[in-house]
Amino acid sequence: MDEHLTLDMEDRRILSKYPIGRAYIEYYDKIGGKAFGYNDGMPVEILDRVDNEFGGVVGLYHECIRQGKSWEELLDTDGAWEEIPKE
């Protein structure tokens, strides 16, 4: 778990209003680490896998919890893809 990343009570209150936020809180509590986020520089293979294999980010978090892996491990990536600026 990233020791620099913390979810305080206010973060949890805000996140718990949304299904994806609740899934992330559960993921954070059981696996730890930063949230998964779509961005413009993400490889298409990762995007397709998250959407098609896991049914989106909520499903990704649930599968990570089931397997006891971070999303980086599950997707076999370091998550450090470069964001491509929008033109």
DARASUL-V221141 format. One record per residue. RES is the residue in one letter. PHI is phi in whole degrees, -180 to 180 (999 if undefined). OMEGA is omega in radians with two decimals (* if undefined). D_CENTER is the distance of its C-alpha to the mean C-alpha in Angstrom with 1 decimal. Layout:
res->[RES RES]
phi->[PHI PHI]
omega->[OMEGA OMEGA]
d_center->[D_CENTER D_CENTER]
//
This chain:
res->[M D E H L T L D M E D R R I L S K Y P I G R A Y I E Y Y D K I G G K A F G Y N D G M P V E I L D R V D N E F G G V V G L Y H E C I R Q G K S W E E L L D T D G A W E E I P K E]
phi->[999 -74 -67 -83 -96 -134 -111 -84 -62 -68 -58 -64 -62 -68 -62 -68 -77 -128 -55 -66 -68 -64 -64 -66 -59 -63 -60 -59 -67 -98 -115 87 104 -74 -75 -78 -145 -70 -152 -65 -94 -65 -59 -57 -63 -68 -56 -62 -65 -60 -72 -86 -83 -111 75 113 -68 -61 -64 -60 -59 -64 -68 -59 -63 -60 -91 70 -127 -73 -65 -64 -66 -63 -92 52 -146 -93 71 -100 -66 -81 -77 -90 -64 -75 -91]
omega->[3.10 -3.09 -3.14 -3.12 3.09 3.02 3.10 -3.07 3.13 3.06 -3.12 3.13 -3.12 -3.12 -3.06 3.12 -3.01 3.13 -3.14 3.10 3.11 3.11 3.12 3.12 3.12 3.10 -3.12 -3.11 -3.06 -3.07 -3.10 3.07 -3.08 3.13 3.01 3.10 3.04 2.96 -3.03 -3.11 -3.10 3.08 -3.12 -3.13 3.12 3.12 3.14 -3.12 3.14 -3.09 -3.02 -3.09 -3.05 3.12 3.13 -3.03 3.12 3.10 3.08 3.12 -3.12 3.11 3.08 3.14 -3.13 -3.11 -3.12 -3.11 3.00 3.10 3.09 3.11 -3.08 -3.12 -3.14 3.13 3.02 3.11 -3.06 3.10 -3.12 3.07 3.13 3.14 3.08 3.13 *]
d_center->[13.3 13.6 16.8 16.6 13.5 14.7 14.3 17.8 19.5 19.3 15.5 15.3 18.1 16.6 13.1 15.1 16.8 14.2 12.8 9.2 10.0 11.7 9.1 6.9 10.3 11.1 8.3 9.3 12.8 12.9 10.8 10.1 8.5 6.7 3.9 2.4 5.9 8.9 12.0 15.5 15.7 13.0 15.1 16.1 15.7 11.9 11.9 14.5 13.0 9.8 12.4 15.3 14.4 11.8 12.9 9.8 6.3 8.2 9.8 7.1 6.3 10.1 10.9 9.2 11.3 14.2 14.4 13.6 11.4 8.3 6.0 8.5 11.3 10.6 10.5 13.2 12.1 12.2 9.9 13.1 14.2 16.6 16.2 19.3 21.3 22.4 26.1]
//
